[in-house]
Amino acid sequence: MVRGNSFRRARAVRRAGLAVACGALVVLAVVLVRGGGDEDAVSMWVSVVSAVLAVCTFALDLVRGAEPEDAGAADPPAAGRRRAADALAEAVRTQWTAEARRLRLPGPAPLDVPWSPVGPPLADPAESAGPVPAPRGGDGRPDGITAAFRTTPSGRLVVLGEPGAGKSVVAVRFVLGMLEERREGEPVPVLFPLAGWDPSASSLSGWLAERLAADYGSLAATTGDGRTLARELLDAGLVLPVLDGFDEIPPALHPAALRSLAGELDSGLITCRTAAWADAVRRGGVLPGARAVRLRALDLAAVRAYLTRTTGRADAWATVLEAPPARLARALRSPLAVTLARTVYEDPARHPAELADPDRFPTAERIEEHLLDAFVPTAFAGPGTAWHPRAAHRWLGRLARDATDSTGGLAWWELAAVMPRPLRLLGPALCAMLGTAALLVPIAKFGGGVVADWDTHGSAVLNFAGILTGLCAGLALLLPPTPQTPQGWRWLVRTALRTTAAAAVVGVGLGLLVPPIVSSRLGAVLTPRPAWYLNGCCFGLILAMMAAVAGLSHRPGPLGLPWTGSPGGPRTVRALGALVVFAGLAVYGYLGAQVPAATCVVAGLVLVLAGLGRTDRPAGRYVAPATALRGFARGLLRGLAACTLIGVCAGALVGVIGGSFAAARIHSVPDWKPGKEIEGWRLLRTADGERAVRSTAARDVLLVERAALDAPFAVARGARITRDAEKGAFLGPVTVRHSPDAGWVTDWPGGPAAWRGRPVDAHNLVLALPEPVRLWLVRRDVSAVVLDAVGPLVAFGVLVGLIGGCASGVYRALNTPSDVIRAVGPRSTLRTDRTATVVRSAVAALLAGAVCLLLISVSGRGSTLGTMHTELWVPVGTSTLALSAWGRTATARVWLAWTGRAPWRLMTFLADAHRRGVLRQSGARYEFRHQRLQRRLATTAPTADRHASSPPPPCDEELAAAPPARNAGRNSR
């Protein structure tokens, strides 16, 4: 009761605090507007307070309903482990019950595989082990293996059989049988494909813990002693490993695998091919205490009974199997061949009598190959099918060969690994660049000057080409290979060195082509064409660096939604989104600030839709508010420190390099005395000794303004620079001088009257001067030239640190791996990852925008940073969308479809293959029904790339609705 009261008091305090914060936000907006304050300051403060409120709300009340987990925090560790084991048992039961039902294992006429006990040398000859009791009454049903396992004193049972004998089916039935008899607190049987274990690289217990943590996301949580919950369950004996496919381990590692099993496997079931186990035992010794059983070949009577009872062609099969040839009888002795035959000859266009043709099928092996080759086309045949059978066979063959992992799984988030390495870099970088262009171009054209527009279309193309180049280089150099890659201080130092080295290359290019002889200014200046490209390279490199510091990797895994485990979590997220939308509407209604308002509205709508949408993560463990807050704080501090350090160092180095080139160029011309006339300009000295130049002929000069700047500036008519309006013009002699306070200025001699005689910015007039005149005018000490180049770039580095810190904090706080084993399916996991990625990007853009508005308010719109604030924070969200698992998969799907390796609607195709029995589902992964089917498809897959339209194309059939699923059955292992 005391604990419940404390939770209610804490919840009341949170709600009261949020109410006070909301009221303060409204009062602040009203006071600032009525007080006649500067609109930019009002917009900045409203946005900043809104963003801070959003972060506090999200971090402190992200998941309402945390009471049950917190309440259980004080429970003994043993009780927590038992609850975790019970939850794991339910997840395993749900997974394999659905799979068994799809495989028709519990049907009215299941195909029972007989078995018999095996003694030495395959089993331990020690008297303590003893042989497995023979099946009672000759009943060799696989279900009897469960009883045989319970009678094994050591708890180690090995199931042997020939290829296709049904070992995997036995493993599935064993898991379900043990779960059926399991009582609360007993070990949970979990199926592990041994194809992914390398006994020379990791111990058995370590690998099992990694697989549990990776496949069951909730078990990846760490406990008080630093161990994962998966490791705790294993150490406590609450997991019963069912190790399927010992023969899939490379033969050279079999002795090491046996030693690891002998030392670390307390109890469990192992499946293996008979010959592989015999060879492993001969070289590595018998597994101590292990009993063994062997799955026997099917007898002809059982095959005939099964095929005549489970198909609609009983007479045809009865005739064929009445006196079959020896090769056919041999081919149908394995459950795999029988289930393939049942599926293939459900097609009325085929007749099983052809299997007896000695010319077409002279051997049993040829019959099996025929059944394997015909299985996929038959599964996809029939009127109204969505896919052409031969196209489906070709696509599955390419996927079987190129897209499966070491365990035979087909995971959508690993599809990008199929592409060539250059495309793995270019694809996401291109998507990020296109997403950035989709936002920056409209803002530049219609955003009222908040982003500098390009002077020509060619300049825009060069700028985005530079961003693409910088992103490709940055992704190749900076991103860690996987999310599990250690990212400590050594990795940060290496990232800093690589970023600085890449920036130095860009600095050399700037120094050679466009040295900052006047000074570095990052907005509202005449920009030569090469500078557009090199500036884009810098931007792309910076975006890649921020992504690397935030923890994005080359092979990201799917994300989950951190609030899903709480009943009140989605409601809280919807409320938060509505609050952000309201703040955006208030900013636009009172201040007319379009970009900040649009950012708030879009981010808020994303949160609202995320709270309304379907989720994939099952109820149970979730990210507690305190955990999210700590993750944000750690990510924020890490990002601020790393990005600021890297940004300042790289900016300073680029400034030094560019300034050095500029100083050398400036001092390459003589220091002429005042009074000399060069190319229509006379060199002068002002009364205070500053350099100045005056035209000897009339010059056509314009006074223009841009919404992003506080004051107008002067440019020559015809200058290639964007402007929002022309305030005045002047035709006559023009003087350009240096002002200690304002830099290069000209005393404006023309209209309008409000500006006549006042100094206006003449930076662009200096850039348009003849080169000798320009170099003489800007002549100063080498140190001054270098410092003028370094200063703005160092300030830009600080801006990079602030924005990168916000992005890193959000990404770390919302980095919730998806529970891929308890997932409803691959498509739902993809949908959840897309939602989580969009939410993460929107919140990061919202916070980065708030920081930029604060900086703009402090530094002013006429600072040397120009509009770099907006130009940098806008791509924060778009670039990370492309670098997520969902973004990379989208790129891979386009490439796979374009090269003919897969259809355009890949996920729909895979789901249809699952419904038709070609694939099986393991959480968020697909797997081929049998490794022999996968290998056969991979072997017969075409090697040359073809476009998706190569014959036979799906064409209009792809647009048809998918027919009811064909029961293709289980190709048992």
MOVEN-V610604 format. One record per backbone hydrogen bond with DSSP energy under -1.0 kcal/mol. NH is the residue of the N-H (numbers start at 1). CO is the residue of the C=O. If there is no record, write none. Layout:
((NH | CO) (NH | CO))
This chain:
((5 | 1) (6 | 2) (7 | 3) (8 | 4) (9 | 5) (10 | 6) (11 | 7) (12 | 8) (13 | 9) (14 | 10) (15 | 11) (16 | 12) (17 | 13) (18 | 14) (19 | 15) (20 | 16) (21 | 17) (22 | 18) (23 | 19) (24 | 20) (25 | 21) (26 | 22) (27 | 23) (28 | 24) (29 | 25) (30 | 26) (31 | 27) (32 | 28) (33 | 29) (34 | 30) (35 | 31) (36 | 33) (37 | 32) (42 | 38) (43 | 39) (44 | 40) (45 | 41) (46 | 42) (47 | 43) (48 | 44) (49 | 45) (50 | 46) (51 | 47) (52 | 48) (53 | 49) (54 | 50) (55 | 51) (56 | 52) (57 | 53) (58 | 54) (59 | 55) (60 | 56) (61 | 57) (70 | 66) (71 | 67) (72 | 68) (73 | 70) (75 | 72) (80 | 76) (81 | 77) (82 | 78) (83 | 79) (84 | 80) (85 | 81) (86 | 82) (87 | 83) (88 | 84) (89 | 85) (90 | 86) (91 | 87) (92 | 88) (93 | 89) (94 | 90) (95 | 91) (96 | 92) (97 | 93) (98 | 94) (99 | 95) (100 | 96) (101 | 97) (102 | 98) (103 | 99) (104 | 101) (105 | 100) (107 | 104) (112 | 110) (116 | 294) (118 | 292) (122 | 119) (124 | 290) (130 | 126) (138 | 135) (139 | 136) (144 | 141) (145 | 142) (146 | 143) (148 | 144) (149 | 145) (150 | 146) (151 | 147) (152 | 149) (157 | 268) (158 | 291) (159 | 270) (160 | 293) (164 | 973) (165 | 162) (170 | 166) (171 | 167) (172 | 168) (173 | 169) (174 | 170) (175 | 171) (176 | 172) (177 | 173) (178 | 174) (179 | 175) (180 | 176) (181 | 177) (186 | 183) (188 | 238) (190 | 240) (192 | 242) (194 | 244) (196 | 193) (197 | 194) (201 | 198) (202 | 198) (207 | 203) (208 | 204) (209 | 205) (210 | 206) (211 | 207) (212 | 208) (213 | 209) (214 | 210) (215 | 211) (216 | 212) (219 | 216) (220 | 217) (223 | 227) (226 | 223) (229 | 221) (230 | 219) (232 | 228) (233 | 229) (234 | 230) (235 | 231) (236 | 232) (237 | 234) (238 | 233) (240 | 188) (242 | 190) (243 | 269) (244 | 192) (246 | 271) (248 | 245) (249 | 246) (253 | 250) (254 | 251) (257 | 253) (258 | 254) (259 | 255) (260 | 256) (261 | 257) (262 | 258) (263 | 259) (264 | 260) (265 | 261) (268 | 155) (269 | 241) (270 | 157) (271 | 243) (272 | 159) (274 | 161) (277 | 273) (278 | 274) (279 | 275) (280 | 276) (281 | 277) (282 | 278) (283 | 279) (284 | 280) (285 | 281) (290 | 287) (291 | 156) (293 | 158) (294 | 116) (295 | 160) (296 | 114) (298 | 333) (303 | 299) (304 | 300) (305 | 301) (306 | 302) (307 | 303) (308 | 304) (309 | 305) (310 | 306) (317 | 313) (318 | 314) (319 | 315) (320 | 316) (321 | 317) (329 | 325) (330 | 326) (331 | 327) (332 | 328) (333 | 330) (336 | 164) (338 | 334) (339 | 335) (340 | 336) (341 | 337) (342 | 338) (343 | 339) (344 | 340) (345 | 341) (346 | 343) (350 | 347) (354 | 351) (355 | 352) (356 | 353) (357 | 354) (361 | 357) (367 | 363) (368 | 364) (369 | 365) (370 | 366) (371 | 367) (372 | 368) (373 | 369) (374 | 370) (375 | 371) (378 | 374) (379 | 375) (380 | 376) (381 | 378) (385 | 382) (392 | 388) (393 | 389) (394 | 390) (395 | 391) (396 | 392) (397 | 393) (398 | 394) (399 | 395) (400 | 396) (401 | 397) (402 | 398) (403 | 399) (405 | 409) (408 | 405) (410 | 926) (414 | 411) (415 | 412) (417 | 414) (418 | 415) (419 | 416) (424 | 420) (425 | 421) (426 | 422) (427 | 423) (429 | 425) (430 | 426) (431 | 427) (432 | 428) (433 | 429) (434 | 430) (435 | 431) (436 | 432) (437 | 433) (438 | 434) (440 | 436) (441 | 437) (443 | 439) (444 | 440) (445 | 441) (446 | 442) (447 | 443) (460 | 456) (461 | 457) (462 | 458) (463 | 459) (464 | 460) (465 | 461) (466 | 462) (467 | 463) (468 | 464) (469 | 465) (470 | 466) (471 | 467) (472 | 468) (473 | 469) (474 | 470) (475 | 471) (476 | 472) (477 | 473) (478 | 474) (485 | 482) (492 | 488) (493 | 489) (494 | 490) (495 | 491) (496 | 492) (497 | 493) (498 | 494) (499 | 495) (500 | 496) (501 | 497) (502 | 498) (503 | 499) (504 | 500) (505 | 501) (506 | 502) (507 | 503) (508 | 504) (509 | 505) (510 | 506) (511 | 507) (512 | 508) (513 | 509) (514 | 510) (517 | 515) (520 | 788) (522 | 864) (532 | 528) (533 | 529) (534 | 530) (535 | 531) (536 | 532) (537 | 533) (538 | 534) (539 | 535) (540 | 536) (541 | 537) (542 | 538) (543 | 539) (544 | 540) (545 | 541) (546 | 542) (547 | 543) (548 | 544) (549 | 545) (550 | 546) (551 | 548) (552 | 547) (554 | 480) (555 | 481) (560 | 816) (564 | 561) (566 | 563) (568 | 64) (572 | 568) (573 | 569) (574 | 570) (575 | 571) (576 | 572) (577 | 573) (578 | 574) (579 | 575) (580 | 576) (581 | 577) (582 | 578) (583 | 579) (584 | 580) (585 | 581) (586 | 582) (587 | 583) (588 | 584) (589 | 585) (590 | 586) (591 | 587) (592 | 588) (597 | 593) (598 | 594) (599 | 595) (600 | 596) (601 | 597) (602 | 598) (603 | 599) (604 | 600) (605 | 601) (606 | 602) (607 | 603) (608 | 604) (609 | 605) (610 | 606) (611 | 607) (612 | 608) (613 | 609) (623 | 562) (628 | 624) (629 | 625) (630 | 626) (631 | 627) (632 | 628) (633 | 629) (634 | 630) (635 | 631) (636 | 632) (637 | 633) (638 | 634) (639 | 635) (640 | 636) (641 | 637) (642 | 638) (643 | 639) (644 | 640) (645 | 641) (646 | 642) (647 | 643) (648 | 644) (649 | 645) (650 | 646) (651 | 647) (652 | 648) (653 | 649) (654 | 650) (655 | 651) (656 | 652) (657 | 653) (658 | 654) (659 | 655) (660 | 656) (661 | 657) (662 | 658) (663 | 659) (664 | 660) (665 | 661) (666 | 662) (667 | 663) (668 | 665) (669 | 666) (672 | 670) (675 | 683) (676 | 673) (678 | 681) (681 | 678) (682 | 694) (683 | 676) (684 | 692) (686 | 690) (689 | 686) (692 | 684) (693 | 736) (694 | 682) (695 | 734) (696 | 680) (699 | 732) (701 | 730) (702 | 715) (703 | 728) (704 | 713) (705 | 725) (709 | 706) (713 | 704) (714 | 761) (715 | 702) (717 | 700) (719 | 716) (721 | 719) (724 | 705) (725 | 705) (727 | 703) (728 | 703) (730 | 701) (732 | 699) (736 | 693) (737 | 745) (739 | 743) (743 | 739) (745 | 737) (746 | 760) (748 | 758) (755 | 752) (757 | 748) (758 | 755) (760 | 746) (762 | 744) (766 | 762) (767 | 763) (768 | 764) (769 | 766) (774 | 770) (775 | 771) (776 | 772) (777 | 773) (778 | 774) (779 | 776) (785 | 781) (786 | 782) (787 | 783) (788 | 784) (789 | 785) (790 | 786) (791 | 787) (794 | 790) (795 | 791) (796 | 792) (797 | 793) (798 | 794) (799 | 795) (800 | 796) (801 | 797) (802 | 798) (803 | 799) (804 | 800) (805 | 801) (806 | 802) (807 | 803) (808 | 804) (809 | 805) (810 | 806) (811 | 807) (812 | 808) (813 | 809) (814 | 810) (816 | 814) (818 | 558) (820 | 818) (821 | 215) (829 | 825) (830 | 826) (831 | 827) (832 | 828) (833 | 829) (834 | 830) (835 | 831) (836 | 832) (837 | 833) (838 | 834) (839 | 835) (840 | 836) (841 | 837) (842 | 838) (843 | 839) (844 | 840) (845 | 841) (846 | 842) (847 | 843) (848 | 844) (849 | 845) (850 | 846) (851 | 847) (852 | 848) (853 | 849) (854 | 850) (855 | 851) (856 | 852) (857 | 853) (858 | 854) (859 | 855) (860 | 856) (863 | 860) (866 | 863) (868 | 865) (871 | 867) (872 | 868) (873 | 869) (874 | 870) (879 | 875) (881 | 877) (882 | 878) (883 | 879) (888 | 884) (889 | 885) (890 | 886) (891 | 887) (892 | 888) (893 | 889) (894 | 890) (895 | 891) (896 | 892) (897 | 893) (898 | 894) (899 | 895) (900 | 897) (901 | 896) (902 | 896) (906 | 904) (909 | 905) (910 | 906) (911 | 907) (912 | 908) (913 | 909) (914 | 910) (915 | 911) (916 | 912) (917 | 914) (918 | 913) (919 | 913) (920 | 927) (922 | 925) (924 | 820) (925 | 922) (926 | 410) (927 | 920) (929 | 918) (934 | 930) (935 | 931) (936 | 932) (937 | 933) (938 | 934) (939 | 935) (940 | 936) (946 | 899) (950 | 947) (957 | 954) (958 | 955) (959 | 956) (960 | 957) (968 | 966) (972 | 970))
